[in-house]
Amino acid sequence: MAEQETKKLIFSGIQPTGTFTLGNYIGAIRNWGPLQDEYRCVYCVVDMHAITVRQDPVKLRQNSLQAYALLLACGIDLDKSILFIQSHVRTHAELSWILSCNTQFGELSRMTQFKDKSQRHPDDVNAGLFTYPVLMAADILAYNADLVPVGIDQKQHLELTRNIAQRFNQRYGEFFTLPEPYIPPVGAKIMSLQDPTKKMSKSDTNPNACILILDDKDTIIRKCKRAVTDSEAQVRYAEGKDGINNLMSIYSSVTGKTYAEIEREFEGKGYGDFKMAVGEAVADHLRPVRETYAKLIGDKAYLKECYTASDAKALAYSSRIVRKVYRKVGFVDAL
């Protein structure tokens, strides 16, 4: 137990917005499994964040369960990690209010994601959309996390979390850990297959732009065959070859091969051969995930056992921290 406590703690959450993309998988989720041996890991399906934009309630419940099953299929081991559903653990919302009172309006106004989402959903610019970075800070600080795996687009929110924690510490005495970003060195950003200047996204209107991790083998190969490339017909990593660079990044991520090895493997071969190889490698790499997910999603009782046990662990851990926060800000002890 003492050895476990000396390990740094990682917190990460993912929104239940349907099947994860290959970009989600390579850039974040795939790395969560191996982290379990080196760190104490707390993972979360952040369904409360999801409702900052309008959701169909039935679909949200389905997506939350699917996300939970997918994370298990991608290697989260409940003997090593906590994997829970955010709305089941009340301490996140409770701590969010305390942190909101330690966050400046101007800080939230500068959040680029608020500006972007406000433009995309102009008919529903709600208060939750404005303040959800504080809930994200509460997610992290409720466990005094040392590290947070973040993509490029989330670095601003982590910096806000650090600012909030620092301000709280200055007002009430040193308490919160200032979390550091954990950014995987390889495969951090997978781009669209149809517009490789943009990040791969399942909201893309072109279905060929995005590989979903539950796509079957034929679908994955077909999407790779249709990927945008260039007219040079030479498999090499270079400036101005965004499409091929993206495919090489994907191939490297699922095979472990370096760019130099990939260039040698496909020397003298055309893009058709390379695209086929990428599609097959991705499909083969994802096959165990698809097979495990199919078993898990078919056993709702088992999934409930899993998240109920993890919910309890997350609540027990975070409650200790939130109780201390309540005492620090001057609330009367409840017990």
VMD Tcl script that draws the C-alpha trace (Angstrom):
set ca {
  {0.00 0.00 0.00}
  {2.82 2.39 0.87}
  {4.46 1.74 -2.50}
  {1.13 2.44 -4.25}
  {0.78 5.77 -2.43}
  {4.23 6.90 -3.59}
  {3.18 6.59 -7.24}
  {1.97 9.77 -8.92}
  {-1.76 9.98 -9.64}
  {-3.12 10.51 -13.14}
  {-6.68 11.70 -13.78}
  {-8.33 11.66 -17.17}
  {-11.91 11.96 -18.37}
  {-13.59 11.38 -21.71}
  {-16.95 12.58 -22.96}
  {-19.59 9.98 -23.90}
  {-20.23 11.27 -27.39}
  {-20.52 7.95 -29.19}
  {-17.83 5.65 -30.56}
  {-14.27 6.94 -30.16}
  {-12.27 7.80 -33.24}
  {-8.90 6.37 -34.16}
  {-7.55 9.80 -33.17}
  {-9.07 9.50 -29.67}
  {-7.63 6.02 -29.38}
  {-4.07 6.72 -30.57}
  {-3.80 10.16 -29.01}
  {-5.17 9.27 -25.59}
  {-7.11 6.13 -24.75}
  {-4.57 3.57 -25.93}
  {-2.02 5.08 -23.57}
  {-4.28 4.77 -20.53}
  {-3.74 1.01 -20.15}
  {0.08 1.06 -19.98}
  {0.00 4.01 -17.58}
  {-1.64 1.78 -14.96}
  {1.64 0.03 -14.14}
  {3.53 3.26 -13.54}
  {0.88 5.49 -11.94}
  {-2.22 5.45 -9.79}
  {-4.91 6.02 -12.40}
  {-8.37 7.53 -12.03}
  {-10.45 7.53 -15.23}
  {-13.90 8.97 -15.73}
  {-16.76 9.08 -18.25}
  {-17.65 12.78 -17.99}
  {-21.38 12.71 -18.69}
  {-21.89 15.98 -16.78}
  {-19.65 17.79 -19.24}
  {-21.65 16.32 -22.12}
  {-24.84 18.26 -21.24}
  {-23.22 21.65 -21.87}
  {-24.68 21.05 -25.33}
  {-28.15 19.58 -25.78}
  {-28.32 15.81 -25.54}
  {-31.00 13.25 -26.18}
  {-31.37 11.61 -22.73}
  {-31.79 8.08 -24.10}
  {-28.78 8.48 -26.35}
  {-26.67 9.99 -23.56}
  {-27.33 6.96 -21.34}
  {-26.44 4.62 -24.21}
  {-23.31 6.58 -25.08}
  {-22.17 6.63 -21.44}
  {-22.44 2.85 -21.15}
  {-20.76 2.38 -24.52}
  {-17.90 4.69 -23.51}
  {-17.48 2.75 -20.26}
  {-17.40 -0.60 -22.08}
  {-15.00 0.78 -24.69}
  {-12.55 1.98 -22.06}
  {-12.54 -1.46 -20.49}
  {-12.07 -3.00 -23.95}
  {-9.13 -0.66 -24.54}
  {-7.25 -2.00 -21.54}
  {-8.44 -0.32 -18.34}
  {-7.94 -2.87 -15.56}
  {-10.23 -2.30 -12.58}
  {-7.77 -4.10 -10.30}
  {-5.26 -1.35 -11.07}
  {-7.42 1.71 -11.82}
  {-10.63 3.47 -10.90}
  {-13.02 3.91 -13.85}
  {-16.27 5.60 -12.89}
  {-19.15 7.68 -14.22}
  {-18.87 11.36 -13.30}
  {-22.53 12.01 -12.40}
  {-22.43 9.13 -9.90}
  {-19.82 10.91 -7.76}
  {-21.34 14.02 -6.17}
  {-18.03 15.48 -4.99}
  {-17.24 16.76 -8.49}
  {-20.24 19.10 -8.54}
  {-19.71 20.07 -4.89}
  {-16.07 21.02 -5.41}
  {-16.94 22.81 -8.64}
  {-18.97 25.39 -6.69}
  {-16.11 26.11 -4.29}
  {-13.69 26.48 -7.21}
  {-16.16 28.69 -9.11}
  {-15.94 31.12 -6.22}
  {-12.17 31.12 -6.69}
  {-12.25 31.67 -10.47}
  {-12.30 35.03 -12.19}
  {-14.94 35.88 -14.80}
  {-12.22 37.17 -17.10}
  {-10.37 33.85 -16.97}
  {-13.42 31.98 -18.22}
  {-14.09 34.63 -20.87}
  {-10.70 33.90 -22.43}
  {-11.35 30.16 -22.90}
  {-11.14 29.51 -26.64}
  {-13.36 26.43 -26.48}
  {-16.20 28.51 -25.03}
  {-15.90 30.89 -27.96}
  {-15.79 28.04 -30.46}
  {-18.75 26.15 -28.98}
  {-20.78 29.36 -28.62}
  {-20.40 29.92 -32.35}
  {-21.37 26.32 -33.12}
  {-24.40 26.39 -30.78}
  {-25.58 30.03 -30.87}
  {-29.10 29.06 -29.77}
  {-27.87 27.52 -26.49}
  {-25.02 29.55 -25.02}
  {-25.72 28.39 -21.46}
  {-23.96 29.09 -18.17}
  {-22.67 25.52 -18.00}
  {-20.87 25.99 -21.31}
  {-19.17 29.03 -19.79}
  {-18.23 27.46 -16.45}
  {-17.47 23.87 -17.45}
  {-13.68 24.47 -17.26}
  {-14.24 24.90 -13.50}
  {-15.98 21.51 -13.36}
  {-12.99 20.12 -15.25}
  {-10.74 21.64 -12.60}
  {-12.89 20.00 -9.92}
  {-12.57 16.63 -11.68}
  {-8.80 16.92 -11.42}
  {-8.41 18.57 -8.03}
  {-10.91 16.25 -6.30}
  {-8.14 13.64 -6.52}
  {-5.18 16.03 -6.18}
  {-3.93 14.58 -9.45}
  {-0.27 15.00 -10.30}
  {-0.67 14.47 -14.04}
  {-3.43 14.92 -16.62}
  {-3.16 13.47 -20.14}
  {-4.18 16.36 -22.39}
  {-4.37 17.09 -26.06}
  {-3.24 20.39 -27.52}
  {-6.81 21.74 -27.33}
  {-7.07 21.09 -23.57}
  {-3.81 22.69 -22.44}
  {-5.56 26.02 -21.79}
  {-8.05 24.32 -19.44}
  {-5.27 22.61 -17.50}
  {-3.50 25.93 -17.12}
  {-6.74 27.37 -15.70}
  {-6.91 24.44 -13.25}
  {-3.39 25.27 -12.08}
  {-4.33 28.95 -11.68}
  {-7.42 28.08 -9.63}
  {-5.45 25.68 -7.42}
  {-2.71 28.25 -6.90}
  {-5.22 30.96 -5.96}
  {-6.93 28.61 -3.51}
  {-3.59 27.71 -1.94}
  {-2.68 31.38 -1.54}
  {-6.01 32.17 0.15}
  {-6.41 29.14 2.36}
  {-2.94 27.62 2.71}
  {-1.07 25.05 0.64}
  {-3.39 22.18 -0.18}
  {-3.93 21.42 -3.85}
  {-1.28 19.82 -6.03}
  {-0.62 21.81 -9.21}
  {-1.24 19.21 -11.93}
  {1.18 18.87 -14.82}
  {0.24 17.92 -18.40}
  {1.04 14.42 -19.61}
  {1.39 14.51 -23.39}
  {2.19 11.25 -25.20}
  {5.32 11.72 -27.35}
  {3.95 9.79 -30.35}
  {0.63 9.87 -32.15}
  {-0.67 12.83 -30.19}
  {-2.74 14.17 -33.08}
  {-4.34 12.15 -35.88}
  {-5.73 14.21 -38.72}
  {-8.78 13.85 -40.98}
  {-8.34 11.39 -43.86}
  {-10.13 13.82 -46.18}
  {-8.63 17.10 -44.96}
  {-5.31 16.31 -43.26}
  {-4.91 19.92 -42.12}
  {-7.75 19.33 -39.63}
  {-7.98 17.03 -36.62}
  {-9.88 13.75 -37.11}
  {-13.39 14.22 -35.75}
  {-16.49 12.06 -35.74}
  {-18.56 15.22 -36.29}
  {-17.02 15.57 -39.76}
  {-19.75 15.66 -42.40}
  {-17.68 13.41 -44.66}
  {-17.97 9.82 -43.33}
  {-14.69 8.89 -45.06}
  {-12.75 11.45 -43.01}
  {-12.86 9.55 -39.75}
  {-12.08 5.99 -38.64}
  {-14.13 4.81 -35.66}
  {-12.53 2.19 -33.47}
  {-15.59 -0.06 -33.87}
  {-15.54 0.15 -37.68}
  {-15.21 -3.31 -39.24}
  {-12.15 -4.26 -41.30}
  {-13.74 -3.62 -44.70}
  {-14.90 -0.16 -43.63}
  {-11.47 0.79 -42.28}
  {-9.70 -0.36 -45.46}
  {-12.21 1.46 -47.65}
  {-11.71 4.72 -45.72}
  {-7.93 4.41 -45.93}
  {-8.09 3.74 -49.68}
  {-10.07 6.97 -50.10}
  {-7.66 9.04 -47.99}
  {-6.44 12.26 -49.58}
  {-2.76 12.18 -50.57}
  {-0.65 14.09 -53.16}
  {0.55 13.60 -56.71}
  {4.16 12.67 -55.90}
  {3.40 8.95 -55.37}
  {6.34 8.51 -53.01}
  {5.87 7.32 -49.43}
  {8.05 9.70 -47.45}
  {7.51 12.10 -44.56}
  {8.01 15.69 -45.74}
  {6.60 19.18 -45.59}
  {3.65 19.66 -47.93}
  {2.70 15.97 -47.86}
  {0.03 16.29 -45.15}
  {-2.04 13.31 -46.29}
  {0.90 10.89 -46.49}
  {2.38 12.30 -43.27}
  {-0.91 11.55 -41.53}
  {-1.09 8.00 -42.91}
  {2.52 7.42 -41.90}
  {1.76 8.67 -38.40}
  {-1.19 6.26 -38.17}
  {0.85 3.34 -39.55}
  {3.73 4.11 -37.20}
  {1.35 4.28 -34.22}
  {-0.21 0.85 -34.83}
  {2.91 -1.01 -36.00}
  {5.66 0.63 -33.93}
  {7.72 1.26 -37.05}
  {9.71 4.48 -37.47}
  {9.15 6.78 -40.42}
  {12.52 5.69 -41.86}
  {11.47 2.04 -41.67}
  {8.15 2.84 -43.33}
  {9.90 4.71 -46.14}
  {12.17 1.72 -46.74}
  {9.25 -0.73 -46.61}
  {7.36 1.12 -49.33}
  {10.28 2.27 -51.46}
  {9.31 1.83 -55.10}
  {5.68 1.08 -54.21}
  {2.68 3.28 -54.93}
  {0.17 4.92 -52.65}
  {-2.35 2.15 -53.33}
  {-0.13 -0.46 -51.66}
  {0.59 1.87 -48.76}
  {-3.07 2.73 -48.14}
  {-4.02 -0.95 -48.18}
  {-1.26 -1.73 -45.68}
  {-2.38 1.10 -43.39}
  {-6.01 -0.08 -43.49}
  {-5.09 -3.69 -42.73}
  {-2.70 -2.72 -39.93}
  {-5.30 -0.47 -38.28}
  {-8.07 -3.08 -38.58}
  {-5.86 -5.84 -37.16}
  {-4.70 -3.60 -34.33}
  {-8.29 -2.72 -33.36}
  {-9.74 -6.23 -33.72}
  {-9.20 -7.24 -30.04}
  {-10.89 -4.00 -28.94}
  {-13.92 -4.66 -31.15}
  {-14.23 -8.27 -29.97}
  {-13.89 -7.43 -26.27}
  {-16.33 -4.53 -26.56}
  {-18.97 -6.76 -28.18}
  {-18.84 -9.11 -25.17}
  {-18.94 -6.31 -22.59}
  {-21.78 -4.28 -24.07}
  {-23.86 -7.43 -24.19}
  {-23.56 -7.91 -20.41}
  {-25.15 -4.83 -18.79}
  {-25.25 -6.50 -15.36}
  {-21.47 -6.95 -15.40}
  {-20.93 -3.34 -16.52}
  {-23.11 -2.15 -13.63}
  {-21.04 -4.20 -11.17}
  {-17.90 -2.58 -12.54}
  {-19.00 1.04 -12.42}
  {-20.79 0.68 -9.08}
  {-17.60 -0.58 -7.43}
  {-15.47 2.13 -9.05}
  {-18.04 4.86 -8.24}
  {-17.72 3.93 -4.57}
  {-13.92 4.06 -4.69}
  {-13.95 7.43 -6.45}
  {-16.43 8.87 -3.94}
  {-14.44 7.60 -0.96}
  {-11.20 9.06 -2.31}
  {-12.58 12.44 -3.41}
  {-14.77 12.88 -0.30}
  {-11.69 13.01 1.91}
  {-10.30 15.87 -0.17}
  {-13.58 17.77 -0.48}
  {-14.22 17.55 3.29}
  {-10.83 19.20 3.88}
  {-11.67 21.88 1.31}
  {-14.98 22.59 3.07}
  {-13.14 23.00 6.36}
  {-10.51 25.26 4.80}
  {-13.10 27.68 3.38}
  {-14.91 27.85 6.73}
  {-17.94 25.57 6.36}
  {-19.30 24.03 9.58}
  {-18.50 20.31 9.84}
  {-21.49 18.17 8.88}
  {-20.47 15.30 11.18}
}
mol new
graphics top color blue
foreach p $ca { graphics top sphere $p radius 0.5 }
foreach p [lrange $ca 0 end-1] q [lrange $ca 1 end] { graphics top cylinder $p $q radius 0.2 }
display resetview
